[in-house]
């Protein structure tokens, strides 16, 4: 078993070290992570400049790019082999609902999925690494169960899972449930500031509150003290509206 590990909080993040420790003994591990915090970079690839790969004293490799860059470079030349699994995280904060569209943590896992490799993204629901050790135990257990499902033919050929873990000391004893993505209200307004030189600056505002957080959603599961596991896909096609739009351009 060969496992590629990435994240979006940077190669020095406690969540990455915890995820690496959680994978110890499960197979051969390679870590390729961003040099800096790259939260919110989504699936972006760096195309306008070359990337560099560095090696940290602990053996991790890190790249001056995005989470997607890290996994892409690893899979297309750096490793020299195709891993059996890509895991990403453990993120410093939740990635639920609409957050998944912006998340670098999810994007790193998705890059593996796009290359036909099973992948899992892990996030802790609160910032600050409060109970990161418990989250690590959850991650190890989820990885073991997912791989067992793969080996038994129950999980399909390859898949992408988004796992959100309540920030609790007993997280490893909480039930795990399969969920769908909830939805958020629109983001809060941007925050304006002035630089010391009189230039106007804008900070992206906080994420909106959950607006679809009922039973079955990732928001509801974690708020109810359960670990949320959401299967994701890449197809953004609005299949339900294909017929309606075909009527607009019938000769297309």
C-alpha beads as a LAMMPS data file, in Angstrom:
LAMMPS data file: protein, C-alpha beads

252 atoms
251 bonds

1 atom types
1 bond types

-500.0 500.0 xlo xhi
-500.0 500.0 ylo yhi
-500.0 500.0 zlo zhi

Masses

1 110.0

Atoms # bond

1 1 1 0.000 0.000 0.000
2 1 1 1.408 3.378 -1.050
3 1 1 -0.221 6.519 0.345
4 1 1 0.331 10.107 -0.777
5 1 1 -0.408 12.702 1.924
6 1 1 -1.052 16.410 1.266
7 1 1 -2.864 19.349 2.865
8 1 1 -3.587 23.047 2.378
9 1 1 -2.391 24.491 5.704
10 1 1 1.267 24.054 4.768
11 1 1 3.915 21.448 5.492
12 1 1 4.467 22.704 9.076
13 1 1 0.799 22.397 10.093
14 1 1 -0.027 20.211 13.122
15 1 1 -2.884 18.617 11.177
16 1 1 -0.494 17.277 8.550
17 1 1 1.830 15.760 11.144
18 1 1 -1.180 14.159 12.833
19 1 1 -2.426 12.669 9.565
20 1 1 1.019 11.281 8.771
21 1 1 1.171 9.681 12.225
22 1 1 -2.322 8.267 11.678
23 1 1 -1.130 6.551 8.483
24 1 1 1.992 5.028 10.021
25 1 1 2.010 1.265 9.546
26 1 1 -0.668 1.321 6.836
27 1 1 1.844 1.400 3.994
28 1 1 4.630 3.368 2.345
29 1 1 4.059 7.084 2.932
30 1 1 5.040 10.110 0.841
31 1 1 4.247 13.653 1.957
32 1 1 4.036 16.496 -0.573
33 1 1 2.489 19.673 0.849
34 1 1 2.446 23.424 0.163
35 1 1 5.254 25.612 1.461
36 1 1 2.767 28.180 2.795
37 1 1 -0.817 28.119 3.993
38 1 1 -2.914 27.789 0.835
39 1 1 -6.420 27.687 2.292
40 1 1 -9.190 28.686 -0.093
41 1 1 -7.181 28.041 -3.259
42 1 1 -9.640 25.420 -4.511
43 1 1 -8.423 23.395 -7.508
44 1 1 -6.063 26.045 -8.870
45 1 1 -2.858 25.011 -10.641
46 1 1 0.137 27.336 -10.983
47 1 1 0.702 27.855 -14.711
48 1 1 2.472 31.225 -14.889
49 1 1 5.729 30.296 -13.169
50 1 1 7.789 27.174 -12.482
51 1 1 7.417 25.285 -9.229
52 1 1 10.178 24.173 -6.881
53 1 1 10.276 21.107 -4.668
54 1 1 12.092 21.276 -1.342
55 1 1 12.770 18.646 1.323
56 1 1 12.253 19.346 5.012
57 1 1 14.397 17.882 7.772
58 1 1 11.620 15.417 8.668
59 1 1 11.537 14.028 5.131
60 1 1 8.414 15.843 3.964
61 1 1 8.615 17.399 0.534
62 1 1 7.008 20.792 0.014
63 1 1 6.251 22.897 -3.035
64 1 1 5.903 26.656 -3.500
65 1 1 2.430 26.266 -4.949
66 1 1 -1.139 25.182 -4.264
67 1 1 -2.463 21.912 -2.801
68 1 1 -3.502 20.827 -6.306
69 1 1 0.016 21.627 -7.535
70 1 1 1.446 19.365 -4.855
71 1 1 -0.618 16.326 -5.787
72 1 1 -0.384 17.012 -9.520
73 1 1 3.411 17.290 -9.483
74 1 1 3.661 14.224 -7.249
75 1 1 1.509 12.104 -9.564
76 1 1 2.944 13.294 -12.874
77 1 1 6.655 13.018 -12.205
78 1 1 7.891 13.472 -8.662
79 1 1 6.945 10.095 -7.196
80 1 1 7.584 7.913 -10.209
81 1 1 4.686 5.618 -9.272
82 1 1 0.907 5.728 -8.836
83 1 1 -0.185 5.661 -5.179
84 1 1 -2.994 3.434 -3.979
85 1 1 -4.560 6.233 -1.925
86 1 1 -4.379 10.027 -1.591
87 1 1 -5.286 11.611 1.749
88 1 1 -5.435 15.311 2.589
89 1 1 -5.617 17.239 5.877
90 1 1 -6.281 17.296 8.704
91 1 1 -7.623 20.772 7.966
92 1 1 -7.739 23.531 10.564
93 1 1 -11.491 24.095 10.369
94 1 1 -14.540 22.569 8.711
95 1 1 -15.042 21.955 4.992
96 1 1 -18.774 21.422 4.678
97 1 1 -21.499 22.503 2.294
98 1 1 -20.396 25.179 -0.167
99 1 1 -16.975 25.309 1.526
100 1 1 -15.936 22.288 -0.512
101 1 1 -15.884 24.396 -3.692
102 1 1 -13.180 26.648 -2.232
103 1 1 -11.303 24.182 -0.050
104 1 1 -7.663 23.442 -0.827
105 1 1 -7.923 20.391 1.432
106 1 1 -10.703 18.902 -0.673
107 1 1 -8.938 20.005 -3.877
108 1 1 -5.774 18.084 -2.992
109 1 1 -7.809 14.919 -2.525
110 1 1 -9.820 15.664 -5.660
111 1 1 -6.634 15.902 -7.715
112 1 1 -5.886 12.307 -6.784
113 1 1 -9.455 11.330 -7.647
114 1 1 -9.090 12.964 -11.081
115 1 1 -6.138 10.664 -11.688
116 1 1 -8.243 7.609 -10.845
117 1 1 -6.978 7.160 -7.276
118 1 1 -9.213 6.734 -4.207
119 1 1 -8.944 9.845 -2.055
120 1 1 -10.085 11.185 1.321
121 1 1 -10.097 14.750 2.680
122 1 1 -10.145 15.228 6.470
123 1 1 -11.152 18.369 8.377
124 1 1 -11.590 19.284 12.039
125 1 1 -14.771 21.289 12.539
126 1 1 -13.205 24.023 14.696
127 1 1 -10.013 26.000 14.225
128 1 1 -7.126 25.784 16.668
129 1 1 -6.290 22.047 16.676
130 1 1 -8.107 21.624 19.997
131 1 1 -8.496 17.836 19.834
132 1 1 -6.305 16.985 16.885
133 1 1 -5.088 13.703 18.411
134 1 1 -8.651 12.387 18.582
135 1 1 -9.185 13.511 14.972
136 1 1 -6.085 11.556 14.006
137 1 1 -7.548 8.399 15.501
138 1 1 -10.725 8.969 13.520
139 1 1 -8.718 9.471 10.332
140 1 1 -6.821 6.225 10.796
141 1 1 -10.010 4.268 11.436
142 1 1 -11.801 5.808 8.433
143 1 1 -8.843 5.034 6.165
144 1 1 -8.735 1.433 7.368
145 1 1 -12.481 0.973 6.866
146 1 1 -12.424 2.606 3.422
147 1 1 -9.549 0.420 2.288
148 1 1 -11.330 -2.652 3.622
149 1 1 -14.386 -1.637 1.586
150 1 1 -12.195 -1.196 -1.476
151 1 1 -10.605 -4.609 -0.994
152 1 1 -14.025 -6.220 -0.557
153 1 1 -15.353 -4.596 -3.713
154 1 1 -17.959 -2.580 -1.793
155 1 1 -16.526 0.869 -2.516
156 1 1 -16.097 0.772 -6.285
157 1 1 -12.906 1.380 -8.218
158 1 1 -12.089 4.869 -6.994
159 1 1 -13.904 7.444 -4.929
160 1 1 -13.615 10.776 -3.146
161 1 1 -14.713 11.165 0.469
162 1 1 -14.996 14.387 2.463
163 1 1 -14.738 13.728 6.208
164 1 1 -15.550 16.335 8.870
165 1 1 -14.684 15.470 12.463
166 1 1 -16.227 17.207 15.490
167 1 1 -13.574 18.914 17.610
168 1 1 -14.060 16.720 20.667
169 1 1 -11.814 14.634 22.875
170 1 1 -14.099 11.643 22.288
171 1 1 -14.262 12.110 18.496
172 1 1 -12.921 8.603 17.908
173 1 1 -15.898 7.165 19.794
174 1 1 -18.563 9.110 17.893
175 1 1 -20.771 7.409 15.282
176 1 1 -19.942 7.938 11.603
177 1 1 -22.708 8.736 9.137
178 1 1 -22.905 9.131 5.377
179 1 1 -24.151 12.610 4.541
180 1 1 -24.885 15.005 1.704
181 1 1 -23.502 18.515 1.449
182 1 1 -25.530 21.229 3.127
183 1 1 -25.714 24.804 1.838
184 1 1 -24.660 28.164 3.247
185 1 1 -26.138 31.634 2.992
186 1 1 -24.126 34.064 0.891
187 1 1 -20.805 35.184 2.324
188 1 1 -20.662 38.190 4.625
189 1 1 -19.633 41.523 3.007
190 1 1 -15.989 42.287 2.347
191 1 1 -14.106 44.157 5.059
192 1 1 -12.523 47.420 3.930
193 1 1 -9.278 48.797 5.380
194 1 1 -6.758 51.486 4.480
195 1 1 -3.076 50.703 4.069
196 1 1 -0.454 52.974 5.704
197 1 1 0.018 54.554 2.267
198 1 1 -3.648 55.373 1.835
199 1 1 -4.594 52.510 -0.478
200 1 1 -7.960 50.846 0.052
201 1 1 -7.702 47.165 0.935
202 1 1 -10.371 44.465 0.966
203 1 1 -10.535 41.311 3.051
204 1 1 -12.910 38.552 1.939
205 1 1 -15.720 38.391 4.489
206 1 1 -16.577 35.401 6.696
207 1 1 -18.543 32.497 5.259
208 1 1 -22.304 32.716 5.555
209 1 1 -24.265 30.730 8.127
210 1 1 -25.709 27.356 7.209
211 1 1 -29.108 27.674 5.494
212 1 1 -29.667 24.024 4.547
213 1 1 -28.555 22.053 7.576
214 1 1 -31.316 19.524 8.092
215 1 1 -31.156 15.824 8.802
216 1 1 -28.823 14.059 6.400
217 1 1 -26.497 17.013 5.806
218 1 1 -22.895 17.323 6.918
219 1 1 -23.796 20.371 9.033
220 1 1 -26.470 18.449 10.921
221 1 1 -24.262 15.415 11.495
222 1 1 -21.361 17.292 13.065
223 1 1 -23.669 19.533 15.114
224 1 1 -25.294 16.342 16.429
225 1 1 -21.975 14.882 17.542
226 1 1 -21.303 12.563 14.616
227 1 1 -18.468 12.245 12.132
228 1 1 -19.691 13.279 8.667
229 1 1 -18.528 11.294 5.630
230 1 1 -19.707 12.727 2.311
231 1 1 -19.012 10.990 -1.020
232 1 1 -18.194 13.650 -3.631
233 1 1 -18.126 13.712 -7.420
234 1 1 -16.702 16.103 -9.997
235 1 1 -19.575 16.222 -12.522
236 1 1 -21.149 19.689 -12.200
237 1 1 -23.646 19.123 -15.014
238 1 1 -27.221 20.112 -14.165
239 1 1 -28.683 16.916 -15.608
240 1 1 -32.243 17.814 -14.623
241 1 1 -32.219 20.908 -16.856
242 1 1 -30.615 19.390 -19.980
243 1 1 -33.990 18.865 -21.665
244 1 1 -35.165 22.402 -20.876
245 1 1 -32.050 24.000 -22.351
246 1 1 -32.263 21.736 -25.390
247 1 1 -35.592 23.395 -26.057
248 1 1 -33.919 26.806 -26.090
249 1 1 -31.397 25.683 -28.724
250 1 1 -33.241 22.803 -30.447
251 1 1 -30.880 22.690 -33.404
252 1 1 -27.686 22.538 -31.393

Bonds

1 1 1 2
2 1 2 3
3 1 3 4
4 1 4 5
5 1 5 6
6 1 6 7
7 1 7 8
8 1 8 9
9 1 9 10
10 1 10 11
11 1 11 12
12 1 12 13
13 1 13 14
14 1 14 15
15 1 15 16
16 1 16 17
17 1 17 18
18 1 18 19
19 1 19 20
20 1 20 21
21 1 21 22
22 1 22 23
23 1 23 24
24 1 24 25
25 1 25 26
26 1 26 27
27 1 27 28
28 1 28 29
29 1 29 30
30 1 30 31
31 1 31 32
32 1 32 33
33 1 33 34
34 1 34 35
35 1 35 36
36 1 36 37
37 1 37 38
38 1 38 39
39 1 39 40
40 1 40 41
41 1 41 42
42 1 42 43
43 1 43 44
44 1 44 45
45 1 45 46
46 1 46 47
47 1 47 48
48 1 48 49
49 1 49 50
50 1 50 51
51 1 51 52
52 1 52 53
53 1 53 54
54 1 54 55
55 1 55 56
56 1 56 57
57 1 57 58
58 1 58 59
59 1 59 60
60 1 60 61
61 1 61 62
62 1 62 63
63 1 63 64
64 1 64 65
65 1 65 66
66 1 66 67
67 1 67 68
68 1 68 69
69 1 69 70
70 1 70 71
71 1 71 72
72 1 72 73
73 1 73 74
74 1 74 75
75 1 75 76
76 1 76 77
77 1 77 78
78 1 78 79
79 1 79 80
80 1 80 81
81 1 81 82
82 1 82 83
83 1 83 84
84 1 84 85
85 1 85 86
86 1 86 87
87 1 87 88
88 1 88 89
89 1 89 90
90 1 90 91
91 1 91 92
92 1 92 93
93 1 93 94
94 1 94 95
95 1 95 96
96 1 96 97
97 1 97 98
98 1 98 99
99 1 99 100
100 1 100 101
101 1 101 102
102 1 102 103
103 1 103 104
104 1 104 105
105 1 105 106
106 1 106 107
107 1 107 108
108 1 108 109
109 1 109 110
110 1 110 111
111 1 111 112
112 1 112 113
113 1 113 114
114 1 114 115
115 1 115 116
116 1 116 117
117 1 117 118
118 1 118 119
119 1 119 120
120 1 120 121
121 1 121 122
122 1 122 123
123 1 123 124
124 1 124 125
125 1 125 126
126 1 126 127
127 1 127 128
128 1 128 129
129 1 129 130
130 1 130 131
131 1 131 132
132 1 132 133
133 1 133 134
134 1 134 135
135 1 135 136
136 1 136 137
137 1 137 138
138 1 138 139
139 1 139 140
140 1 140 141
141 1 141 142
142 1 142 143
143 1 143 144
144 1 144 145
145 1 145 146
146 1 146 147
147 1 147 148
148 1 148 149
149 1 149 150
150 1 150 151
151 1 151 152
152 1 152 153
153 1 153 154
154 1 154 155
155 1 155 156
156 1 156 157
157 1 157 158
158 1 158 159
159 1 159 160
160 1 160 161
161 1 161 162
162 1 162 163
163 1 163 164
164 1 164 165
165 1 165 166
166 1 166 167
167 1 167 168
168 1 168 169
169 1 169 170
170 1 170 171
171 1 171 172
172 1 172 173
173 1 173 174
174 1 174 175
175 1 175 176
176 1 176 177
177 1 177 178
178 1 178 179
179 1 179 180
180 1 180 181
181 1 181 182
182 1 182 183
183 1 183 184
184 1 184 185
185 1 185 186
186 1 186 187
187 1 187 188
188 1 188 189
189 1 189 190
190 1 190 191
191 1 191 192
192 1 192 193
193 1 193 194
194 1 194 195
195 1 195 196
196 1 196 197
197 1 197 198
198 1 198 199
199 1 199 200
200 1 200 201
201 1 201 202
202 1 202 203
203 1 203 204
204 1 204 205
205 1 205 206
206 1 206 207
207 1 207 208
208 1 208 209
209 1 209 210
210 1 210 211
211 1 211 212
212 1 212 213
213 1 213 214
214 1 214 215
215 1 215 216
216 1 216 217
217 1 217 218
218 1 218 219
219 1 219 220
220 1 220 221
221 1 221 222
222 1 222 223
223 1 223 224
224 1 224 225
225 1 225 226
226 1 226 227
227 1 227 228
228 1 228 229
229 1 229 230
230 1 230 231
231 1 231 232
232 1 232 233
233 1 233 234
234 1 234 235
235 1 235 236
236 1 236 237
237 1 237 238
238 1 238 239
239 1 239 240
240 1 240 241
241 1 241 242
242 1 242 243
243 1 243 244
244 1 244 245
245 1 245 246
246 1 246 247
247 1 247 248
248 1 248 249
249 1 249 250
250 1 250 251
251 1 251 252
